């Protein structure tokens, strides 16, 4: 099978999952250490905002947490349900259809927040997470605040897709003003796929 180029790898969850196929234990440990640092106890229900194919959520589920996954992509949610048996809901980050105080811990990794293109959207998102967290809950999120440290190929790793050896690359193509353009590429024997997306640096906001 030859891989065709794609403008958005979110349309091809199996390829996206291969690109981000590393062990989630480091990320799970990081989030739980932040939780412990802030003295958050009694955590049972965890919310993954921008879950993708559910790689990190599966790591939390395997530790006994009840995890709810949110993603704007139907394809990502379907993959997380079908391949990992996770509870995944299609949702926008600025409109989380959950009850108030319904989760103990929330996290968002791999710079999901950089896809919110204005300070207003970031503020609305943080307000929604605040609403669904119980009192004393914690939200752990990462994002790119300053200009990326590199241009060109910033990360390259070996992976596999459907039994074939592949190379996955993260490329920063351009930095311009508040925006940077990044390219995700995967090259396998028989073809390659790539996705291009524009992300934003957040401006300082007060919530």
N, C-alpha and C positions, 0 to 999 in steps of 0.2 A: 504494500500500500504506500502511495506517495502522499506525503503531507502537503496540503495546499496552504499558501499564505493566508493568514486571517488578520483582519484589522483589529479584532478584539478577541483575545484568547478566552474571555469569559463565555464565548459561544461554544467552546470546545473544552468541556470540563476535564476530560481525561488527559488532555495535553497540559492544561493548567496544573492538574494534580501531579503530573510527572515533573513539572518544573519546580514545584515546591514540595518535593517528596521527602525532605529530611525529617529525622526523628524530632517530634515536638517536645521532647522532655525538657530541653533547655528553656523553651518559652513557657512551658507550664511551671517549671521551677521559678522562673523570674516572676511570673504573676503571683504565685503563692507566697514568695518571699516578700513582695510588696504588701500583700494582704496581711501577713504576719507583722511586718514592720509597723503598720498602722493599727495593730491590735484588733483586727476583724476576726471574730470567732463565730461559731455556729453556722458556717457557710454550707449550704446544701444545694441551692439553686444558682446556677451560673449562666450569664448571658454573653454570647459571643457575637459581637457586632461586626458584620463584614466577614462572615465565616469562610467564604470561599467553598472549597470542597470538604471542609470539616476536619482538616488534619489536626489542628490544635484542640478543637472541641472533643475529638476522639480521645486525645491524651487526658483531658479532664474527666471524661466519662469513664475511662479505664481506672481512674483513681476513686471512683464511686460517687462523683458529683452528678447531679441532675443538670444537664446542659440544654439550653435552648439556643439554636443557631438562627441568626438573622442575616439575610443577604438580599440585595436588590435583584440578583440574577436568578431567574427560574432554573436555568441549567445548573448553577452551583448548588442550589437547594435540592434539586432532584438528585444530583450525584451524592450529596451528603446523606440523604435519606436512603437511597438505593444501595450504595456501596459501603456505607458505614453505619447504617441503622440509626442515624441521629434524628432528633426532632428539629426540623429546619423550616423556617417560615420566610416567605418573600416579604421584605419590608424595606422601606426607605429609612436611612439613618436619622432623618429629621422628623419622622412620623412613626414612632414605635407603638404599635397597637397592643400594649400590655397594660395591665392594671397598675395603679400606683403602688409603690413599695412591694413589688412582686418578685424581686430578685435580690440576692445577697451580694453578688459580685458581678461586675461587668468588665469586659476587656475588649480591646480592638487593636490588632497587630498588623504588621506589614504596611504601615503608613496609610491605613484606610482613610484617616481624617484628611490627608492631603488631597483626596478626591472631592472634598467639599470646597467649592471654588470661591466662597466669599466668607468674611468674618461673620456675617449674619447667619449663614448656614451652620457654621461651627457653633455659634451661640445657641441656635435652635436645637442642634444635636445634643449639646451638653445639657440643655434644659430637659430634653426628653429622657436622657440617661438618669439625670438627677431625680426625675419624677418616678421612674420605675424602680430605682434602688430603695431598699429599706433604709431606715435611719441607721447611720453608722456604716453603711456599705461603702465600697470603694470601686472606682472606675480606673482601670489601668489601660493607658493608650500610648502608642508610640507614633511619631510623625517626624517628617523632615522639616526643621525650622530654618536652618541656614542653607546656603547653596551646597549642593552635593560635593563631596570631597574629590570627586573625579569626573572627568569627561571621557566618553568612549566606554570600553568594556570595564565595568566596575566589579563584576563578579562572574565567575565561570565555574561550573561544577559538572561532574559526570552524573548521569541519571539513566533510567531505562524507561522505555515506552513500549508496551506490548511485546516485551521480550527482546527489544533491540537496544543496543548501546547508543546513548545520545549525549549531547553536550548542551546544557542550558546556560544562557548568558543573560545578565542584566546590564543594559547599556544606557547611559545617560547621553542623549543625542544633542541636547541644546538647553542652555539656561538663558532665559530672557525675562528681565524684570521679576515679577512675582511668580513666574511659571517656569517649569522645567519639563522637558519632553523625555520620557523614558521608553525604551524598547525592550520587550521580553522576547527572547529568541530561543528556539530549541531546534537543534540540528541532529537528525538521525540518518542512519543508512537508508537512502531512498527518498529523502526530502527534508524539508524544514518548514517551520511555522513561526510566525512572529506577530506580536501585537504591539501597537503603538498607543500610548496614552499620555495625556497632558495632565500634570499635577500642579498644585499651587502651594506656595509657602504661606502659612497663616500669618496674618498681622496680629499685633497685640490686641486682645479684647478683654473686657472685664465682664464677668458674669456673676 
